[in-house]
Amino acid sequence: MTGSPEGLFASAVTQYARYRPGYPAREVDRLADLVGLDRSSTVIDIGCGTGQLTIPLAERAGTVIAVDPLAEMLEAGRARAVAQGLTNIRWLQGDSGAIESLVPLGAHLATFAASFHWTDREEVLRSLDRMLGPGAHVVTINDDLDVAAEPDWVPAVGRLRDEFLGTDHTVGTDPWRKSPVSHRQIIEASPFAKVQSLHWEWERRLTVDEAVGLQFTYSYSTPAVFGPRAAEFASRARAAILALHPDGTVIEPFRVEVLVASRP
């Protein structure tokens, strides 16, 4: 399955809202301190999904402008924000290529939580240079967990996914997900060439059903990718995890790289 991010994720909104992890409050606090985020700040969260970073940013900023191509993602994020009593988020439909027509000038921070690779990276950074105010920052957050650090249930489910989808099932997303030029190289060649790298590490405990639901949030294994075999995959993935962890709970570890960039 190939196509745009919105095409890849359209069938996964419910699972994305329920199973995709957020970020540790302590790390978001440290990031807010580092970039000088406060109640006078405006933040743009690009590729916001269902608000995994948007919502904690809104708890620390004055205004957050959340942008995503999928209206359904935005609606799910809006519902989460309402449930938490947050009224300082604007949810806007659009992609990174339309950012200048969507968002007013002068924001203090632009963030990409696991979304920078879906953009035309050079172009969106040029756009942000025209848009962001003096002293502004651009932040990207991306997975940095070594394969060797994955718990046993992850490769077990991966082998099952290969059985259902073939070993080249990521071919449709590889043009987006993999590039010979790293995010850091792209950013250091941009107007935001002053880059600081942070690493966040944490873990969460999942039930077996949460671990199975998580599989449908990945662009290469959304429900639409499995089609009519989605329920069969879920059943067999559940059995594979329970064979390793009969108590029905697993640990999911995380390590992400956070690039905090500003103009020199």
N, C-alpha and C positions, 0 to 999 in steps of 0.2 A: 504494500500500500504506500503510495507516494502522494505528495501534495503539500499544501500549505499547513502551517501549524493549526489553523482553525479546522481544517479538514481532518487532521489527525486526532484532534482532541474532542471533536464534536460529540462523540458517543460516550465520553468519559467524564462528563461534568459532575454527575452525582457521585461517582467514585472519587473524583479529584477533591471535591469539597469534604468528603467524609474521611478519606484515608491518607491524603498527602500531608506530610509533616509540616509543622511550622518551624520556628527558630527559637532557641533558648532566650528567655527574657533577659538573662544576665548579659548575653552577647549583644543583643539589640541595644541594651542600655549602654554598653561600652562603645558600640558604633555611634550611637547618638551623641555621646560625649566627644568622641573623636572628631566628628564633622560639625559639632556645635549646633545640634538640632535642639530646638525649643519651641515654645508655643507661638513664636513669631514666624516659624519656618513653613515654607511650602515645599512639598515633596512630590515628585512624579514617580510613580511605580509602573514601569513599562513591562507589559506581559504579566499582569498582576494575577492571572488565574482567578481563583476564588478567595484571594486575599490573605494568603499565608504570611506575606510580609507586610502587605498593606495595612492590615488591622493593627499589628504592634507598632507600626510607624505612626498611625493615627492616634495612638495612645500617648505619643511623645511629641507630635508636631502640631502646628496650627491647622494646616490644610494638607490633605493628601489627594492627589489626582491620580486615580487608578485607571489604567488604560489596558484594554485587551481586545483582540479581534472578535471574540465570541460573546454575544449578548447573554447567552446562558451562563457563562462563567461569571460575568458581571452581576447577573441577577442572584446567583448563589452567594457571591461575595457580599452583595448588598444585604441579603437576608442575615448573614452572619454578623455584619456590622450592626444592623438594627437590633439583633438579639443581645448584643453587648452594649447597646445604648450609645453607639458612636454616630455622631451627626456631622463630622467634619471631613467626610470622604465624598469626592465627586467621582462617579463611575462612568467612564467614557468609552464607547466602542470605537475601535480603530487599531491600526497597527503602527509599528515604529516609523514607517515611511510617511505617515500622515501626522506625525507628532507636532510639527510646527503649526498646523492648521487647527489642532485640537486644544493645545495648552497655551495659556498666556505666558508672556515673558517674565523672567525674573525669579524663577524657582531657585531654592537653595540646594536641592539635592535631587538627583535622578538615580533610581535603583533598577536593577535587573536581577531578580531572584530566579536563577535557573532559566533565564529567558534570553540572555544576551546572544547566545548562539543561534537563535531563531531570527535574528535581525541582520540587515546589511550593516555590519559593525562599523566600518569606516564612515558610512553615510550618517548613521544615527549619531555618532560622536560629533560630526560636523554640525548636524542640526542642533545638538545640545549646546555646542559652543556658541551658537547664535542665540540660544534661548535662555540659558542659565545665567543667573546674576553673578556679580563679582564674588570671588571666594567660594564659589559653589563646588560641589563634589559629585562625582559619578561613582557608583558602587555596583560591582558585579559579584554575585554569589554563585559558585558552581561546585558540584560534587568533586571531591578529591580523595575519596576512599580507595585505598589499594585493594586489588582483588584478593590478596592474601589475607586481608582483614575481614572479609565477608564471612558471616556465620554459615554453618553447614546447610541450612535450609535454603539459602539463596541460590547456590549452584544446583541444588536438587530441583528447585522450581525452574531454573534456567534450562536444565536438560529437558524437562517436560515441555517447556515452551518451544524448544528446538524441535521436539517431536511433532508438535502441532503445526508449527509455522515454518519449519525448515531452518537451517543454520544461517541462512542469509536473510532472516526476517527483518533485520535492521536496515536493509539496503535502501528502503524508501526514506529513512530519516538520516542516513549517514551524511548526505550533502549538507544537512543542517547541523548535525551533532559533532561531526569530525572535520577538522581543518588542519592543514599543515602549519598554519600560523596561529599561535596561541592568543588567547584574549589579552594577556599582558603585552605581547608584542604589538598587537593592534592598538592598544590604549597608549602605549609609550610613543607610538608614532603619530598620535593625535594631539589636539590642543590640550588634552588633559594628561600631559606626559609625566607628571609627578605622581608616582604610584607607590603605595604602601600595601604590602601583602599581609593579611591576617589568616589564621586558621582557627576554625571553631570545631570542637569535637564534643559529641554527646551521644546518648543512646536513648531508645525508648522501648518499652515492653509492649508487644502486640499479642492479641489473641490470634488464633489460627485464622479466623474469619477476616480479621483486619489484614493479616499478612497476604491472604488470597486477594482481598479487595484491592490492595495496593498494586498488584500486578496489572490491573486494568487502568492504572493512571499513567502508565508509560506510553509514550507516543508510538512505540513499535509493538505494543500489545494491548491496545484499547479494545473494548468490546466489539467495535466494528471490524477490527483486524481479525478477530476470531470468528466473527459472524455467527452462524448457528451452532458452532462448537464451543461457544463461550461457557455455557453451563457445564459442559463436559470437562473443559479445562479446569474450571473452578473446583469441581468435585475431585478430580484427580490431584490437583495441587494441594487441596486440603488433606487428602490421604497421604501424600508424600511428606508434608510437614508433620503430620501426626505420627508418622512412622519414626521420625527423628525426635519428636518432642511430644510424647503421649499426654503430657499435662495440658497441651493445647495453648501454650504460650511460648513466644520466641523473643529474642532480643534483636533489634535493628540498630546497628551502629552507624554513626555519621561522622564524616570529616569533610568540611567544605573549605574552599579557598575564597576569601573575601578580598577583592581588590578595591582599594579606596584611592581614587584618582582625583587630581585637581590640576588646575593650570599652574605652570611653574611661576 
